[in-house]
Amino acid sequence: MTGDEINNLSPQADGQNKNLIQIRQTTSDIFLEFNKCFALALRDDEVKSCVELLRKQNIEFILVTNKSADYADAAAEYAATLPQYLTDLKNLQSSPEEAIEILDELRSLAIQHSNKALELKERYANIQIGLVQINDRLGKRGHSIEFEEDERTRQKIRESQFRYGNISIAVLGSLLLVTGVALTIVTAGVSAPLSAPMAAGGFAGVVECSVKSEQQKRAIEDLEREISRLSVSRQHVVLMTGFVDFAKKSMTAHHNFWASQVQTLDSVLQKYDKMRGKNGQVGFNTIRLNALCKDWGSLEVKYREYAFQMRKLTGSSH
């Protein structure tokens, strides 16, 4: 079947197709988000390490998605041959030995397909596990960054506070003339600027000074830069955590698709076993053969849908 033929199938198949279209669109978004994460100008070593782990998961995701599309194509071709072949078995005049040989071969091939679907399911599951581990590391680092950012902010507040001291106005007269430092007289709760002439003239009293040292200024500037770096890193953690959560949902969709195929193939194997029977009694009856035809027909549709949507995603064709 072609992609257009898939779109014209039964309502059930149409629903399956819509589900796979959603998987393809979500997967496309994931690829874009991966690239956004890789383009971030990261400032934190632990976040950089998480991005490198994410890069490895991205490579595995691309590889397994391409491989799953390749397998889905091949499996659909095989599934397409089964209904007619199974129908012909109803009219087959063969000995029990020949019938058993045919069933054993069919069962062996079904096991191979089941193992392949199981492998793909497990590979998507492993990507999910990797993403969970990355998110755990991001979460821990995010908490550490928040703590460090709060601590640096408190340090900045402490450094920014004026260092007060009481000093005689008369003593400050010559200093004011030389340095021009602005001081304030505090008398009975009322503040007034103190000029050099006032101090030099012997104005009696006590003043409150607020002079920041150059060392203080440099310390504050260093803290501001560190706070800015931590703030950006915290935003990166939030962005990446949200993305990884979104990516896990896409992996779940792929994983569930292949888990469904494993389940259908398990049903196929059970039907083969029932047809084989016991003590060499082979039963190629119409009910069982029709049930098998239905299973393989369903597998063909799903495989073709999946391959078609993944080919649209990767831009390749077979």
N, C-alpha and C positions, 0 to 999 in steps of 0.2 A: 504493500500500500504506500501511496505517496502521502505527504503531509496534507494536501488538499482532501484526499480521500478520507484521511483520519477525521478531519473536521466535519465530514458529512455522515459520520457513524450514528449509532443509536443514541438516545438521550443519556444512557449510562456512560457510553464511551465519550460523549460530549462533556459530561461532568468530569471524567478522568482527564480529558484533554485540557479543560480549564485549570484543573489542579496542577498539571504539568507546566502549563503556560505560566502560572504563578511561581512555580519552582524556578523556571528559567529566568523570569524577571527578577526574582529575589537574588538568584545567583549572580546575575548581571550587576545588580546593585552592590553585592558583596565584593566583586572584583574592583569596582570603582572605589569603594570605601577602603579596600586594602591599599590601593595606590595613594589615597589621601593620607593614610597613616604613614606610608613610606616617605611622603613628601614633607612631613612635619620637621621643623627646625628644632629638634629636641635638645634640651639642656641638662637632662638628668640621666646619669649613667644607667640606673636601674630601668628606667623607661626605655632607654635605647636598647638594653638587653631584651626587654619584652618585645620590642618591635622586630628584633632579629629572629626571635622565636616565632613571631607572627609571620615573618617572611617565609620561614620554612614550612609553616602550615599552609600558606598560600600556594607554594610550589606543589605540595602534596595534593591540595585541593584541585589544582589545575590538572595534574597528572591523573588523579582518580576519576575526575569528571570526563576527561577525554577517553580514558580506558572504559568507563561505564558506557559511554556512547558507542564505542567500537563493539563492545560485547552485546549491547542491546540490538545493534544492527544484525550481528551474526545470529543471535538467539531468535530474533524475529523471523529470519529466513528459515531456520530449522523448524520453528513452531508452525510456520505456514505449510510445511509438508506433512505434518502429523495428522490433521483431520481426515484427509483423503486416504492416507495410508491406514489409519485405524478403521475407517469405514470399509475398506477392502478386506480387512481381516474377518469381517462377518461372513464373507463368502469363501473364505480360504478353506480348502479341503486339505488339511495337513494332519500329520500324526501328532500325538501329544508331545513327542520329543521336539519336533520342528516348532510347534507352537510355543513351547517353553523357551527354546532358543531365541525365538523372535522377541518374546516378552523380556527375557533377560537382557537382550541387547538394548531394547527400548528403555528398560529400567536403568541400565548402566549409563546411558546418555542423559537420562533425567537427573541422575545423581551428579553427573558432571556439571550440568546447568545449575543445579541447586547449590553445589559447592562454589561455583563462580559468583552467583548472586549473594551467597553468604560472605564471600571474600570482600565484595564491594560494600556490603552493609557494614562489615567490621572496619573497613578502612575509613568510612565516613564516621563511624563511632570513635575511632582513634583520633580523628581530627577534632571531634567534639571534646574528647578528654584533654587534648592539647590546649584547646581554647579555654577550657575551664581552669587549667593550671595557669595559663597566662593571666586570666582575669583575677585569680587569687593573688598572684604576685602584684598585679596592678593595684588591687584593693589594699594590700598591705603597704605598698609604697605610697598610695594616696593618703592613708592615715598618717604615715610618717611625715609626709610633706606638709599636711595641715598642721601637725604639731610643731614642726620646725618654723613654719610661716608665722604661727601665733607667737612662738618664742621670740623670733626676730622682731616682730612688731612690738612686743613688750619691751625688748631691749632698746628699740628706737625711741619709744616713749620715755624711758628712763634717761637716755642720753640727751633727749631734747629738752628735758626740764632744766630751768636755770639753776645754777648753783649760787645760792644766796649767802651773804655774809655781812656782818656789821662792821663798819669802819668809820673812823673819825673824819668828819668833813674837813677839818683844818689840815689833816695830814694829806688829803687828796688834792689840795689846791694846786701844787706844782705838777702833779700827775695829769690833772685835767688840762692844764695848759700845754703839756707836751703831747699827750695822746688824743685828746678830744673825746674821750670816752663819755657816753651819755649816761648820767646817773639820775636817780630820782630820790628826792627826800620823802620820807614817809613820816608824817607827823599827825598824831591823833586820827589815824586812818585816812588822811588826805594826802594824795601824792602830788608832788610838784617837781619839775625839772630843776636840777642843780647845775648852775653855770660855774665856769672857772673863776670869774671875779668874785662871786659870792663866797666860794670856798677860800679863795686867796685872801679875802677881806676878813676872814676869821669867823664866818658864820658858824655858830656852834650847833652841834647836833650829831645825829647818827643817820647814816644813809644805808639803803639796801641796794646792792649792786647786782647786775645780771650780765656778766661777761662770759661769752662762749669762747673756749679756746679753739685753736686750729685743730688740735687733736680730736676734740669733740665733733667738729664739723666733718672731719674725714671719717670718723667712726659712723656718724649718721649716714653719710653718703654710701659707705660700704654696706650698711644695713639695708638701705633703700634698694640698692642693686640686688642684694641677696633676696629680699622680699619679692622684688619683681621677677627674679628667676624662678623662685618657688611658686609664685602665682601662675606663671606661664606653664610650669611643669604640672601643677595641679589641674589646670584646664586641659592639658594634654591627656592626663590620666582619665579625667571624666569623659573626654571625647572617645578615647580608645576603649574604655570600659563599655560604653554604650554600643560602640561598633562591634566589639567581640560578642556581646549579648545578642546582637542582631545576626551575626555570622553563625552563632550556634543554632539559631532557628533554621537557617538555610541548611546546615548539616543535618539537622533533625529531619527535614523534609526529604532529603536524598536518602538518608538512612531508612526512613519509614517506607519509602518506595521500594527499596530492595528487600526490606523485611517482608513486605507484602508478597513479593515474587517468591521468596523462600517459602512462605506459607502456602502459596498455590502449588509450588513444586512438591512440597511435602504431601499435599492432597493427591497429586498425580502419582507419587510413589505408592501411596496407600491403595490407590485404585489398581495399579499394576499388580501389587501383592494379592489383592482380592481376586483378580482375574487369573493369576497363576494358581491360586487355590492350594490344596494339600494333596499329597499322594499322587502328584502328576495330573490332577484334574484341572484342565485349563478351561476357563469360561469366557469365550468371546461373545458374550451376550450383548444385545442391542443397548440395554440400559447403561451398562458399564462403559461401552464404547462411546456412546453419546455423551456421557459425563466427561470422559477423557477429551473428546473433541471440543467440548465447551471450555475445559480448562486450558487447553493449548491455544484455542482461538482467543481467549482472554489474554493469555500471555503474549501472543503475537501483537495484539492491539496495543497493549501497554508498552511493550518493547519498542514498537515503531513510534509511538507517541514520544516516549522518552528520548530516543535517538534523534528524532526530528527536532525537538525543542533544544536539545543540547547542541546539535549542529548549528542551529540558528544563533546560539549563544557564542560558540567558538568560531563561527564563520567558515567551518569546513563542511565538506559534503562527500558522500560515498556513493 
